[in-house]
Amino acid sequence: MECSSHHFDAIVVGAGIMGSSTAYQLAKRGQKTLLLEQFDFLHHRGSSHGESRTIRATYPEDYYCDMVMESLQMWEEAQSEVGYKVYFKAQQFDMSPSDNKSLRSVISSCEKNSIPYRVLDRQQVSDRFSGMINIPEDWFGVLTDVGGVIKPTKAVSMFQALAFQRGAVLRDNMEVKNVVKDEVRGGVNVETANGEKFWGRKCVITAGAWARKLVKTVAGLELPIQALETTVCYWRIKEGEEAKFAIGSDFPTFASYGEPYVYGTPSLEFPGLIKIAVHGGYPCDPDKRPWGLGTSLDSLKEWIKGRFSGLVDDGGPVKTQSCMYSMTPDEDFVIDFLGGEFGKEVVIGGGFSGHGFKMAPVVGRVLADLVLGGEAKGVEMKYFRIRRFQENPGGNVKDYEDQVNSFSNRK
């Protein structure tokens, strides 16, 4: 193929964290790469913006553990290459009622993957965190050293900068309307809303909440990926106690399993405020979002009141931010070839279900592997194949159903 400004080895559609990481991986390996974004770069209309995401290795599904551990190393390498930090370390603390299957599975996963952990009862939790965190008598906690906070918008910018440094072409405000197989030259033609067309030997679709619509247009395939609108809440820390909850102190990133499923981070982005939110949301059309709370915060207020000994104001959040999840029925990712007439020429990465951000470096590596070699090593790909939904509409079968049901904020 002759050299042209519209001809590429690989075209990545969607410049959120997954697409930007993938573009970096491809450019790093010498591929002429184009990264397309339908809105402005670093926009706030999808799932890759904001000021914090947690990183943890405590998954009930043991196949995520290796991905997290590889990503930890890759986060360190990327920020070293760019020259600034996006990843801030902390411990991770998980808690739940004693009969919760999910947290029991977390312990099994830690053991299988040789992740050091400590199981704490109510008194031990109070002692370990100097009374800052309290759990009920019939609860328990799991503490590990593998945790921390990632700065999302900054991380996306980092991968875009690194991709650009390696020669990638970045174009925003370029909405992709279709991807069509080139029957003459091979590869695919990528068509944009403004009339521009690009040819690529391979294409990667990482369109986030828009992946379902685009894949339906491109391949007539209905992926079970549902966009959910979710609300991130920030709560005021009691005056004089702010330093105890700040990143770099002894306070951990955390998750509370059961009803509601709560997660949070040490105070970082807004001084004096702590991020505490419910994992879940309500179905939405990514092009017609309500941009509202959409849910009662009563259960979250009660949870905060019961856990933080009055050190966090449970009267209501003082700041909220809207975000989107791209949920699959089993909350596992979709990483696969699109197949059909495209064979292995189009790769899809989507359905990251509100927990994929931490693994973006390894997802980018895997997607690049699929583009260049047709297979990816070091990841159990069977859990992420499209065909799992053909075999079972619910996807991967799990033994801890309380952990897999975010569609109406029921987690």
BAKE-626399 format. One line per field, with one value per residue (C-alpha): residue number from 0; residue in one letter; x, y, z. Coordinates in Angstrom, 3 decimals, m for minus. Layout:
BEGIN
seq	(NUM_...)
type	(A_...)
east	(X_...)
north	(Y_...)
up	(Z_...)
//
This chain:
BEGIN
seq	(0_1_2_3_4_5_6_7_8_9_10_11_12_13_14_15_16_17_18_19_20_21_22_23_24_25_26_27_28_29_30_31_32_33_34_35_36_37_38_39_40_41_42_43_44_45_46_47_48_49_50_51_52_53_54_55_56_57_58_59_60_61_62_63_64_65_66_67_68_69_70_71_72_73_74_75_76_77_78_79_80_81_82_83_84_85_86_87_88_89_90_91_92_93_94_95_96_97_98_99_100_101_102_103_104_105_106_107_108_109_110_111_112_113_114_115_116_117_118_119_120_121_122_123_124_125_126_127_128_129_130_131_132_133_134_135_136_137_138_139_140_141_142_143_144_145_146_147_148_149_150_151_152_153_154_155_156_157_158_159_160_161_162_163_164_165_166_167_168_169_170_171_172_173_174_175_176_177_178_179_180_181_182_183_184_185_186_187_188_189_190_191_192_193_194_195_196_197_198_199_200_201_202_203_204_205_206_207_208_209_210_211_212_213_214_215_216_217_218_219_220_221_222_223_224_225_226_227_228_229_230_231_232_233_234_235_236_237_238_239_240_241_242_243_244_245_246_247_248_249_250_251_252_253_254_255_256_257_258_259_260_261_262_263_264_265_266_267_268_269_270_271_272_273_274_275_276_277_278_279_280_281_282_283_284_285_286_287_288_289_290_291_292_293_294_295_296_297_298_299_300_301_302_303_304_305_306_307_308_309_310_311_312_313_314_315_316_317_318_319_320_321_322_323_324_325_326_327_328_329_330_331_332_333_334_335_336_337_338_339_340_341_342_343_344_345_346_347_348_349_350_351_352_353_354_355_356_357_358_359_360_361_362_363_364_365_366_367_368_369_370_371_372_373_374_375_376_377_378_379_380_381_382_383_384_385_386_387_388_389_390_391_392_393_394_395_396_397_398_399_400_401_402_403_404_405_406_407_408_409_410)
type	(M_E_C_S_S_H_H_F_D_A_I_V_V_G_A_G_I_M_G_S_S_T_A_Y_Q_L_A_K_R_G_Q_K_T_L_L_L_E_Q_F_D_F_L_H_H_R_G_S_S_H_G_E_S_R_T_I_R_A_T_Y_P_E_D_Y_Y_C_D_M_V_M_E_S_L_Q_M_W_E_E_A_Q_S_E_V_G_Y_K_V_Y_F_K_A_Q_Q_F_D_M_S_P_S_D_N_K_S_L_R_S_V_I_S_S_C_E_K_N_S_I_P_Y_R_V_L_D_R_Q_Q_V_S_D_R_F_S_G_M_I_N_I_P_E_D_W_F_G_V_L_T_D_V_G_G_V_I_K_P_T_K_A_V_S_M_F_Q_A_L_A_F_Q_R_G_A_V_L_R_D_N_M_E_V_K_N_V_V_K_D_E_V_R_G_G_V_N_V_E_T_A_N_G_E_K_F_W_G_R_K_C_V_I_T_A_G_A_W_A_R_K_L_V_K_T_V_A_G_L_E_L_P_I_Q_A_L_E_T_T_V_C_Y_W_R_I_K_E_G_E_E_A_K_F_A_I_G_S_D_F_P_T_F_A_S_Y_G_E_P_Y_V_Y_G_T_P_S_L_E_F_P_G_L_I_K_I_A_V_H_G_G_Y_P_C_D_P_D_K_R_P_W_G_L_G_T_S_L_D_S_L_K_E_W_I_K_G_R_F_S_G_L_V_D_D_G_G_P_V_K_T_Q_S_C_M_Y_S_M_T_P_D_E_D_F_V_I_D_F_L_G_G_E_F_G_K_E_V_V_I_G_G_G_F_S_G_H_G_F_K_M_A_P_V_V_G_R_V_L_A_D_L_V_L_G_G_E_A_K_G_V_E_M_K_Y_F_R_I_R_R_F_Q_E_N_P_G_G_N_V_K_D_Y_E_D_Q_V_N_S_F_S_N_R_K)
east	(0.000_1.370_2.093_m0.869_m2.212_m5.380_m3.764_m2.800_m1.694_m4.282_m7.197_m8.493_m12.071_m12.679_m10.067_m11.055_m8.638_m8.832_m8.442_m5.650_m3.780_m4.220_m2.985_0.101_0.802_0.406_2.535_5.158_5.451_6.067_2.545_1.266_m1.678_m4.703_m6.729_m10.211_m12.494_m16.082_m15.974_m13.182_m10.232_m10.550_m14.296_m16.629_m19.414_m18.220_m16.487_m12.855_m12.964_m12.829_m10.283_m10.008_m10.404_m9.451_m6.974_m7.114_m6.313_m9.132_m11.484_m13.807_m12.927_m9.358_m8.733_m8.563_m5.760_m2.909_m4.310_m4.250_m0.728_0.563_m1.232_0.361_3.783_2.646_1.171_4.542_6.413_4.147_4.248_8.018_8.186_5.980_7.540_4.572_2.421_m1.083_m1.019_m0.917_m0.467_m2.625_m3.763_m7.082_m9.680_m12.725_m15.549_m18.810_m21.227_m19.648_m21.847_m21.021_m19.890_m18.075_m15.600_m15.057_m14.188_m11.805_m9.861_m9.686_m8.483_m5.781_m4.585_m4.575_m2.623_m0.262_m1.552_m0.748_m3.852_m5.119_m8.592_m9.809_m12.739_m14.635_m12.183_m9.160_m10.607_m11.184_m7.668_m6.028_m7.657_m7.667_m11.451_m11.882_m13.609_m16.150_m17.950_m20.857_m20.189_m21.171_m18.927_m15.294_m12.663_m9.808_m6.756_m4.117_m1.232_m2.301_m4.456_m4.403_m5.876_m5.464_m6.139_m8.373_m8.340_m4.629_m4.071_m5.934_m3.872_m0.712_m1.390_m2.381_0.846_2.917_1.129_1.754_5.426_5.637_4.160_0.437_m1.981_m4.690_m7.931_m10.848_m14.373_m14.330_m17.444_m17.155_m20.366_m19.312_m16.498_m16.672_m14.581_m12.430_m13.063_m10.368_m7.365_m8.245_m8.414_m11.250_m12.512_m13.502_m16.123_m16.672_m19.655_m17.843_m17.211_m13.570_m12.542_m9.538_m8.150_m6.604_m5.153_m6.815_m9.359_m9.996_m13.351_m13.066_m16.125_m17.225_m20.938_m21.321_m19.773_m23.112_m24.558_m21.442_m21.026_m24.707_m24.148_m20.867_m21.647_m25.362_m24.310_m26.225_m23.733_m25.331_m23.621_m25.930_m24.954_m25.713_m25.590_m23.971_m23.294_m20.019_m20.494_m18.110_m18.755_m17.308_m14.802_m15.227_m13.131_m9.779_m9.859_m9.024_m5.385_m6.368_m8.384_m5.914_m3.998_m0.567_m1.944_m2.879_m6.400_m7.120_m9.113_m12.115_m15.124_m18.121_m19.857_m23.531_m26.439_m25.520_m22.207_m20.114_m16.650_m14.425_m10.991_m8.858_m9.258_m7.250_m8.953_m10.962_m9.306_m11.561_m13.851_m13.877_m15.250_m17.852_m20.291_m22.530_m21.474_m24.383_m26.768_m29.699_m29.914_m29.533_m28.973_m25.469_m26.751_m29.766_m28.606_m30.685_m27.560_m29.136_m28.803_m31.551_m31.417_m32.015_m28.932_m30.648_m28.861_m25.507_m26.092_m26.882_m23.782_m21.565_m23.176_m22.433_m18.837_m17.039_m17.858_m19.192_m15.934_m17.693_m20.861_m23.607_m26.204_m25.607_m22.867_m21.455_m20.403_m21.546_m20.300_m22.066_m20.380_m21.319_m20.728_m20.861_m22.305_m22.383_m24.745_m21.843_m19.832_m16.928_m15.236_m15.727_m12.334_m12.549_m12.491_m15.699_m15.672_m18.138_m17.012_m14.304_m12.554_m9.663_m9.488_m11.707_m11.161_m13.605_m12.788_m15.837_m18.222_m15.738_m18.604_m17.368_m14.224_m11.978_m10.094_m7.430_m6.595_m6.348_m2.610_m2.977_m6.209_m4.319_m1.545_m4.010_m5.885_m2.594_m1.562_m4.797_m4.261_m0.676_m0.571_m4.130_m3.751_m2.948_m0.850_m1.030_m4.799_m7.573_m9.411_m12.235_m13.950_m14.063_m15.201_m18.416_m19.606_m20.129_m23.413_m24.504_m23.912_m25.598_m27.362_m26.129_m22.522_m20.026_m21.677_m20.590_m21.215_m21.632_m24.655_m24.827_m21.723_m23.258_m26.333_m25.712_m28.539_m30.877_m28.454_m29.170_m25.530)
north	(0.000_3.387_5.925_8.196_10.428_8.321_4.872_3.142_m0.169_0.147_2.470_2.740_4.013_5.657_7.584_6.846_5.001_1.690_3.190_5.512_2.666_0.514_3.294_3.661_m0.074_m0.201_2.885_1.594_m1.531_0.463_0.410_3.414_4.150_6.444_7.224_8.648_10.284_11.368_14.264_16.483_14.645_14.279_15.003_14.220_12.485_8.905_6.684_7.804_11.203_12.454_12.544_9.084_5.363_2.631_m0.100_m3.398_m7.063_m8.316_m9.857_m12.817_m13.793_m15.018_m14.429_m10.677_m10.876_m11.424_m8.650_m6.232_m7.204_m6.787_m3.453_m2.220_m2.672_m1.101_1.943_2.454_2.081_4.463_7.219_6.833_7.248_10.344_11.940_12.450_10.354_9.068_6.186_6.759_3.748_2.789_m0.357_m1.941_m2.855_m4.974_m5.636_m7.543_m9.600_m12.882_m14.968_m12.977_m15.343_m12.646_m11.733_m15.415_m15.850_m12.889_m14.766_m17.866_m15.742_m14.114_m17.548_m18.919_m15.914_m15.575_m12.131_m11.551_m10.652_m10.315_m11.247_m8.849_m9.096_m6.097_m5.298_m5.775_m3.405_m0.746_m1.215_m1.256_2.010_3.737_3.712_5.469_2.437_0.340_m2.758_m4.651_m7.592_m10.157_m8.652_m9.209_m7.436_m8.325_m6.063_m6.197_m3.976_m3.955_m0.853_2.759_5.560_6.388_9.854_9.035_12.131_12.537_8.851_9.139_12.210_10.289_7.461_9.893_11.844_8.658_7.423_10.762_10.651_7.234_8.588_7.935_10.329_11.646_13.153_14.291_15.396_12.526_10.430_7.052_6.104_2.786_0.323_m1.492_m4.388_m3.432_m6.246_m5.025_m4.187_m6.124_m4.379_m1.986_1.465_3.622_6.236_9.353_11.669_14.560_12.517_11.597_8.005_6.139_2.777_0.438_m3.055_m3.602_m1.752_m1.714_m0.579_0.832_3.063_2.608_3.157_3.652_0.269_m1.521_0.941_0.967_m2.810_m3.198_m0.828_m2.398_m6.091_m6.399_m7.976_m7.120_m7.134_m7.290_m4.113_m1.727_1.850_2.800_6.293_6.336_9.086_9.618_11.304_13.304_13.750_16.259_15.038_16.394_19.507_18.690_15.062_15.697_14.555_11.127_10.379_11.838_9.819_9.031_8.541_5.124_5.287_2.703_2.468_0.345_m1.655_m2.941_m5.987_m6.690_m4.253_m1.562_m2.300_0.720_1.760_4.706_6.288_8.318_12.077_13.263_15.357_17.673_18.630_17.873_15.617_11.848_9.888_7.308_5.949_3.026_0.697_0.554_2.821_3.075_2.156_5.082_5.956_7.467_10.068_11.017_10.927_12.326_13.762_13.404_11.474_9.085_7.156_7.539_7.953_6.797_3.426_5.078_7.658_4.870_2.986_6.043_6.711_3.164_2.958_6.222_7.054_10.505_11.517_11.872_13.973_11.572_14.298_14.277_14.641_18.122_17.344_14.833_13.847_11.851_8.970_5.934_2.230_m0.117_m3.201_m6.784_m9.275_m10.979_m7.762_m9.321_m7.600_m8.157_m8.561_m10.444_m10.408_m9.129_m12.136_m12.681_m11.098_m9.192_m12.281_m11.007_m7.582_m5.879_m6.260_m5.147_m4.035_m3.068_m3.844_m2.901_m2.704_0.010_m1.826_m2.034_1.269_m0.127_m2.793_m0.410_m0.957_m4.714_m4.378_m2.132_m4.707_m7.531_m5.634_m4.788_m8.455_m9.493_m6.944_m7.961_m11.670_m12.915_m14.106_m12.729_m14.464_m14.171_m13.590_m16.189_m14.975_m17.513_m15.313_m12.347_m13.947_m12.795_m16.362_m16.816_m14.923_m17.280_m20.235_m18.473_m15.090_m14.316_m14.886_m16.432_m18.396_m17.299_m18.630_m15.215_m13.640_m10.823_m9.500_m9.529_m7.329_m3.617_m2.823_m1.133_m0.080_m3.342_m4.243)
up	(0.000_m0.974_1.751_2.358_5.100_5.042_5.016_8.259_9.669_12.443_13.134_16.705_17.060_20.424_22.406_25.972_28.217_26.326_22.864_23.954_25.643_22.528_20.214_22.402_22.275_18.497_17.851_20.283_18.125_14.966_13.557_11.631_13.922_13.744_16.888_16.238_18.820_18.114_20.612_21.902_23.390_27.164_27.078_30.004_28.070_28.433_30.982_30.994_32.675_36.229_38.999_40.516_39.902_42.310_41.524_43.406_42.947_45.198_42.654_43.218_39.629_39.847_36.130_36.728_39.276_36.802_34.609_37.541_38.554_35.002_34.739_37.958_36.411_33.138_34.919_36.592_33.299_31.381_33.983_34.185_30.408_30.342_33.421_35.742_38.060_37.388_39.895_43.655_45.914_48.878_50.631_49.650_52.262_51.415_53.869_53.913_56.018_57.099_54.799_51.634_48.883_46.908_49.620_50.414_46.732_46.978_49.651_47.448_44.545_46.687_47.775_44.240_42.942_45.924_46.926_50.631_52.632_56.187_57.403_60.112_62.506_63.852_66.655_64.432_61.836_64.489_65.838_62.405_61.313_64.710_64.919_61.564_60.040_61.934_60.734_62.328_64.621_61.979_59.274_58.377_56.311_53.965_53.775_51.024_49.969_46.318_46.018_45.046_42.996_39.310_37.900_34.895_32.670_33.312_32.471_29.151_28.317_29.214_26.787_24.035_24.556_24.502_21.383_19.665_20.644_18.973_15.744_16.096_14.404_16.754_15.408_17.549_16.593_14.101_14.649_12.945_11.169_9.666_9.122_5.778_4.522_1.535_m0.932_m3.340_m1.158_1.960_5.285_6.091_5.201_8.166_7.295_9.425_9.799_8.128_4.977_5.520_4.876_6.189_5.161_7.680_7.560_10.928_13.063_16.810_18.190_21.724_21.649_25.262_25.781_22.022_21.145_20.996_18.469_16.299_16.257_15.304_12.370_11.307_11.671_12.443_15.732_18.906_21.765_25.242_26.420_28.289_29.086_32.685_34.091_37.516_40.036_41.866_45.236_47.419_51.138_53.573_56.150_59.678_60.211_61.733_60.535_56.878_57.010_58.342_55.180_52.658_50.087_51.472_54.969_56.310_54.877_52.140_48.976_49.931_48.844_50.783_49.312_49.623_49.543_48.715_47.028_48.064_46.981_47.771_47.730_50.115_49.828_46.815_44.175_46.423_49.740_52.683_50.627_50.311_47.362_48.439_45.857_44.997_42.203_39.788_37.972_35.633_31.939_29.579_25.944_25.810_23.345_25.508_29.097_31.954_33.659_37.065_40.310_39.284_42.536_46.249_48.406_51.609_51.777_51.089_53.812_56.272_55.205_55.766_59.130_60.240_59.016_59.753_63.380_62.580_60.885_57.520_57.191_56.103_55.537_51.806_49.209_48.696_45.129_42.522_39.101_36.401_34.602_32.512_32.778_29.786_31.443_30.260_31.950_33.746_34.230_32.334_29.412_25.692_24.023_20.755_16.990_15.453_13.125_10.306_7.050_8.938_10.238_12.315_10.695_13.301_17.051_19.733_23.278_25.308_28.139_30.850_33.334_35.669_36.748_33.697_33.968_36.284_33.686_30.718_30.155_29.791_27.778_25.351_25.197_24.544_21.826_20.122_20.367_18.658_15.900_15.210_15.951_16.167_19.754_23.176_25.791_29.552_29.682_29.867_26.784_27.037_29.629_27.242_23.988_22.311_21.861_25.608_25.238_22.470_24.775_27.726_27.507_31.010_30.003_32.387_35.197_38.670_42.138_43.767_42.155_44.710_42.936_39.470_39.299_38.860_36.491_38.951_41.644_43.422_44.043)
//
